[in-house]
Amino acid sequence: MENKSAIGMIEMNSIAKGYAVGDAMLKAADVDILFNRTICPGKFMVMVAGDVASVEAAMSAGLDMGRETIVDELLIPNVHPSVFAAISGTRVIEETAALGIIETFSVASIIEAADAAVKAANVELIDVHLAMAIGGKGYATLTGDVASVTAAVEAGTDYIKDKGVLVEKVVIAQPREEILRDKV
C-alpha cells in the first residue's frame, strides 16, 4: 500500500450511524476506505488507511459523528505492512512452525494485538479474522519458532490487556498439518 502507513477503525453498534461515520471520515481527509460494512452481531465497522495526519483527521471526524454508538476504535500510526495482507486474506504462508492464536471480543482490539505481535518478534501473520460468523469477535493466527510465537502472543495480549477484551491466547508448539489446512 503506497503511502499508507496508518490505519484507523471505528466499530459501532449502529448500522445506520456506521454509514454516516464512513461518509464523515472520507469527507474529512484523503484516506482510502478498507472496510465499510456490517459485522456480527449487528455492528458496523469503518476502516481507513492513509498517511498519519490524514487518518488522524478522518478518525476525529468519525469519532465526532459516531459518539454514543462507538463500541471500540483504533488508530495505529505505523501499522506493520503484513497486517494489511492478513486482514484482507491475501497473505500466503508457505510453511508453518509453531502456531499462535489471539482471540478478542472486538475487531479493533484484534488488529491492535496483531500489529503489536508482529512488531515484537520474528513471526508471520497468517490471518486476522474480523467478526464475520464468529459473533463479533476477532482472532489472529501467526507462525514462527516457538520462542518467537510465544513472545509475539504475549506482546499482542499485553498491548490490549487493559481493554478487558481478551478471550483467549494459545501457542501450539507443533500443530498437526490438518489444523491449518484452510489457513495456508
LOLUMRO-760637 format. One record per atom (N, C-alpha, C, O): residue in one letter; x, y, z. Coordinates in steps of 0.02 Angstrom, whole numbers, plus 50000, padded with zeros to 5 digits. Example, Ala and Ser with C-alpha at 12.3 -4.5 7.8 and 13.67 -1.06 7.14 Angstrom:
A506604971650390;A506154977550390;A506604983550390;A507124983450423;S506424988850354;S506844994750357;S506455000250394;S506705005750402;
! end
This chain:
M500424994050000;M500005000050000;M500435006250000;M500765007850050;E500445009549946;E500865015449937;E500645021249981;E500065023249981;N501115023850020;N500995029650063;N500435028650114;N500105033450135;K500315022550133;K499785020950181;K500105018050243;K500125011950253;S500365022350285;S500725020050344;S500285019450405;S500485016350455;A499685022250403;A499245022250461;A498585018850445;A498365018650387;I498285016250497;I497625013150491;I497195015750547;I497425016650603;G496565016850533;G496085019050583;G495435015150574;G495245013650518;M495105013550629;M494485009850625;M494025011750681;M494235012950738;I493385012150665;I492865013450715;I492355007850709;I492115006250655;E492205004850766;E491724999350771;E491125001950809;E491195004550864;M490525001250780;M489915004150809;M489364998950819;M489364993650788;N488905000650863;N488324996250874;N487724998350832;N487184995650841;S487815003150786;S487275005450742;S487495005050670;S488005007950650;I487105001550630;I487255001050559;I487135007750524;I487545010050485;A486565010850538;A486405017350507;A486935022550522;A487165026050478;K487135023050585;K487645027850605;K488315026050573;K488725030450558;G488435019650562;G489055017350530;G489145020450461;G489695022550443;Y488605020650422;Y488655023750356;Y488815031150361;Y489215033750322;A488505034550409;A488635041750418;A489355042950441;A489665047750419;V489615038550484;V490305039150507;V490785038150448;V491265041950441;G490665033150407;G491095031950349;G491105037850303;G491635039850278;D490525040750290;D490485046650247;D490865052450277;D491225055950241;A490785053650341;A491135059150375;A491885058250372;A492255063050362;M492115052050380;M492835050750379;M493125052050309;M493665055050303;L492765049950258;L493005050950190;L493005058350170;L493435060650132;K492515062050194;K492475069150178;K492985073250217;K493165078750196;A493225070650273;A493685074450316;A494405074150293;A494795078750308;A494595068950257;A495305068050240;A495395063550179;A494935059950160;D495975063850151;D496155059750094;D496385052850119;D496985051650128;V495905048450131;V496035041750154;V495695036750108;V495225038550072;D495945030750108;D495625025250071;D495205021250120;D495425019750175;I494605019450099;I494185015350142;I494355007950129;I494325005650072;L494525004350181;L494684997250175;L494064993050187;L493944988150153;F493674995050237;F493044991650253;F492534996750273;F492685001650307;N491924995750251;N491344999750270;N490764994950267;N490394994650218;R490674991050321;R490204985450316;R489924983350384;R490184985150437;T489394979550380;T489114976550440;T489564970850462;T489894967650422;I489564969750527;I489914964050557;I489464961150611;I489004964350634;C489604954950629;C489204951750681;C489344954950749;C489894957550758;P488904954850795;P488184953650791;P487804960250783;P487654963550833;G487664962250723;G487294968350709;G487694974650720;G487414979950733;K488364974150714;K488794980050721;K489004982450652;K488844979350601;F489384987850651;F489634990750588;F490344993050599;F490504995650653;M490764992150549;M491454994650555;M491644998650494;M491464997050437;V492025003850507;V492325007950455;V493075007950468;V493305009750522;M493455005750417;M494185005650423;M494485009550365;M494295008550307;V494955013950381;V495275018050331;V496035017550337;V496295015750390;A496385019150282;A497115019250282;A497345025450245;A496995028050202;G497925027750264;G498225033550232;G498835035750270;G499095032050312;D499065041750255;D499625044350294;D499365046050364;D498755046750374;V499805046750411;V499615047650481;V499145053550492;V498635052850524;A499325059350465;A498915065350475;A498215064550446;A497725066850476;S498165061450388;S497505060450357;S497075055650397;S496475056850407;V497375050250421;V496995045350461;V496775048550527;V496215047450550;E497215052550557;E497035056050619;E496435060750607;E495975060950648;A496445064350552;A495885068950536;A495245065050523;A494715067050546;A495295059650486;A494705055450472;A494425052550536;A493815052450546;M494865050150580;M494635047250643;M494285052450686;M493775051050717;S494555058450688;S494245063750728;S493535065150704;S493075065750744;A493445065550639;A492785066750611;A492315060850625;A491735061750642;G492585054850617;G492175048850629;G491965048050701;G491395046250716;L492425049450746;L492275048950818;L491755054150838;L491315052850879;D491815060050810;D491325065350822;D490625063250800;D490135064250835;M490595060350740;M489955058250712;M489665052250749;M489065051950761;G490085047450768;G489845041250797;G489675041450870;G489255037550893;R489995045650907;R489935046450980;R489635040651018;R489985035851033;E488985040951034;E488665036251079;E488605029251050;E488445024551088;T488735028250986;T488665021650956;T489335017850953;T489345012050931;I489875020950973;I490545017950966;I490655012451018;I490565013451078;V490845006650993;V491005000851035;V491755000651048;V491974999351105;D492145001850996;D492875001651002;D493165005550943;D492825006650893;E493795007450950;E494125011150896;E494875010050901;E495125008050953;L495215011450846;L495935011050846;L496235015950797;L495915017750747;L496845017950811;L497245021750765;L497965019350775;L498255020350828;I498235016250724;I498925013850727;I499325017950676;I499245016950616;P499755022450700;P500115026950656;P500615023450608;P500675025550551;N500955018350630;N501435014950588;N501285007450588;N501675003450614;V500725005750559;V500504998850558;V500994994550519;V501264996650468;H501124988450545;H501574983850511;H501254981950444;H500664980450441;P501644982050390;P501374980750323;P501014974050316;P500544973450277;S501214968950353;S500894962450347;S500184962350375;S499804957750359;V500014967250415;V499334967450444;V498824968450388;V498294965450390;F498974972750339;F498514973850283;F498354967350246;F497774965850233;A498874963650229;A498774957350193;A498414952150236;A498004948350210;A498564951950300;A498234947050345;A497494948650353;A497074944150357;I497324955150355;I496614957150360;I496244955550296;I495674953050298;S496554956750239;S496214955750175;S496204948450154;S495854946650107;G496584944250190;G496584937050173;G497024935350114;G496954929950085;T497464939850095;T497904938650037;T498594936150057;T499014935150013;R498704935150120;R499354932950145;R499454925650128;R499004921550140;V500024923850100;V500174916950084;V500774914850126;V501314917750122;I500674909650165;I501194906850207;I501364899950179;I500924895650175;E501984898950161;E502184892650131;E502244886950182;E502064881250167;E502484888550241;E502614883450291;E502494886250360;E502644891950374;T502214882150404;T502104884450472;T502524880350520;T502674874450509;A502704883650574;A503074880350628;A502584880250687;A502064877050685;A502764883850740;A502294884450796;A501714888850774;A501774892950728;L501144888050807;L500544891850791;L500334895850852;L500264893150907;G500224902350842;G499964906650895;G499284909250876;G499174910950818;I498834909650924;I498164912150911;I497984917050967;I498064915551026;I497744922850947;I497484927850994;I496754928850975;I496594930050916;E496304928551024;E495584929351012;E495324934951057;E495464935051117;T494944939551028;T494684945251065;T493934946151053;T493644943251008;F493634950351096;F492924951851090;F492774957451040;F492194958551023;S493294961051016;S493154966450969;S493634966350910;S494184963650915;V493414969250856;V493814969550795;V494414974150805;V494974972350787;A494294979950834;A494844984750844;A495404981550885;A495994982350869;S495224978050938;S495744975250982;S496144969650948;S496734968850964;I495844965850903;I496244960550871;I496734963550821;I497284960850812;I496554969050790;I497024972250744;I497604975250784;I498184974650763;E497454978350840;E497984981150883;E498434975550908;E499054976250908;A498144970050930;A498534964450956;A498964961450902;A499554959850914;A498694960550842;A499074957650786;A499664962150767;A500214959750756;D499544968650764;D500074973350748;D500624973150801;D501214972850784;A500444973250864;A500934972950918;A501324966350916;A501924966250927;A500974960850901;A501294954250900;A501814953850845;A502374951650857;V501644955950785;V502104955250729;V502694960150734;V503224958950706;K502604965650770;K503154970350781;K503624967950837;K504204970050839;A503384963650880;A503774961550939;A504244955750927;A504734954950963;A504104951650877;A504504945650868;A504524943650794;A504134946150754;N504984939350778;N505074937050710;N504554931550694;N504694925650696;V503944933850679;V503384929350662;V503054931850598;V503164937450576;E502644927450569;E502254929350511;E501514928750529;E501294923750558;L501134933950513;L500414933650522;L500134929050468;L500304929650409;I499694924550488;I499354920350439;I498704923650419;I498534924150360;D498324925950470;D497654928450458;D497444932950516;D497634931750573;V497054938050500;V496704941950550;V495974941650530;V495764944850481;H495574937950568;H494864936950552;H494444942050590;H494494942550651;L494024945650554;L493654951150583;L492904949850588;L492534951350540;A492674947150641;A491984947150664;A491454943350623;A490914942150649;M491584941550562;M491064938350523;M490984930950542;M491464927150542;A490374929150558;A490184922350575;A490514919850639;A490554913750650;I490744924350682;I491034922350746;I490784926850802;I491144928050851;G490184929350796;G489874933050850;G490194939850865;G490144942250922;G490504942850816;G490794949450827;G491504949350855;G491794954650865;K491764943450867;K492444942950894;K492954943550837;K492764943850778;G493584943750855;G494114943650806;G494654938950830;G494724937650890;Y495024936150782;Y495604932150803;Y496154932750751;Y496034934050692;A496764931850774;A497344932050731;A497734925650741;A497794923050796;T497994923050685;T498434917250688;T499124919350661;T499164923350615;L499644916650691;L500324918350670;L500764912250679;L500604907550715;T501334912450645;T501794906850647;T502524909150651;T502684914750632;G502944904550674;G503654905750681;G503924900450729;G503584895650744;D504534901450753;D504794896650802;D504424897650868;D504124902950880;V504444892750911;V504054892750973;V504204898951016;V503744902151040;A504834900651024;A505004906351066;A504734912951036;A504474917151072;S504794913650972;S504554919750939;S503794920250942;S503524925550955;V503464914650930;V502724914650933;V502494916151004;V502024920051013;T502814913251053;T502634914551122;T502734921951139;T502304925051169;A503304924751119;A503434931851131;A502924936251096;A502694941251124;A502754934551034;A502274938550995;A501584938351027;A501254943451033;V501354932451046;V500694931751077;V500674935651142;V500184939151156;E501194935251182;E501224939051245;E501204946551231;E500844950251264;A501594948851182;A501604956051165;A500924958351141;A500694963751160;G500604954351099;G499944956151073;G499424956551128;G499014961151130;T499434951651173;T498934951651227;T499084956951279;T498634959751309;D499724958251291;D499914963551338;D499674970351313;D499464974551353;Y499704971351247;Y499514977751218;Y498774979351231;Y498594985251240;I498354974251231;I497624975351239;I497354973651307;I496754974351318;K497774971451354;K497534968751418;K497104973651457;K496634971651491;D497254980151453;D496874985051492;D496174986251464;D495744989051499;K496044984051403;K495374984851373;K494884979651400;K494274980651396;G495134974151426;G494694968851451;G494334964951396;G493774962651406;V494654964351338;V494324961151281;V494634954551260;V494404951551211;L495144952251295;L495464945851277;L495004940051293;L494744939451349;V494894935751244;V494504929651254;V494984924051273;V494894920651323;E495504923151231;E495984917651243;E496604918751202;E496594922151150;K497144915751225;K497774915651187;K498044908551191;K498004905351244;V498324906151136;V498574899351133;V499214899151091;V499274902751041;V499694895051113;V500284893551073;V500324885951067;V500324882351117;I500344883551006;I500404876350993;I501094875250961;I501234877650906;A501524871750997;A502214870950975;A502284867250909;A502664869350865;Q501934861850901;Q501984857950839;Q501284856050816;Q501064850350827;P500924860650785;P500244859150764;P500224853850708;P500664853850665;R499734849650711;R499634844850657;R499464848750594;R499114853850597;E499684846550538;E499574849850474;E498824850950460;E498634855950431;E498424846150480;E497694846550466;E497374852550500;E496874855250475;I497644854750557;I497374860450594;I497384866750552;I496924870850557;L497884867550511;L497984873550471;L497784872750398;L497904877350358;R497504867250379;R497374865850309;R497014871550274;R497194873150217;D496524874750305;D496154880050273;D496474886950281;D496214891850255;K497034887350316;K497364893750330;K497974895050287;K498164900750276;V498284889750262;V498904890750223;V498814889050150;V499274889550111;
! end
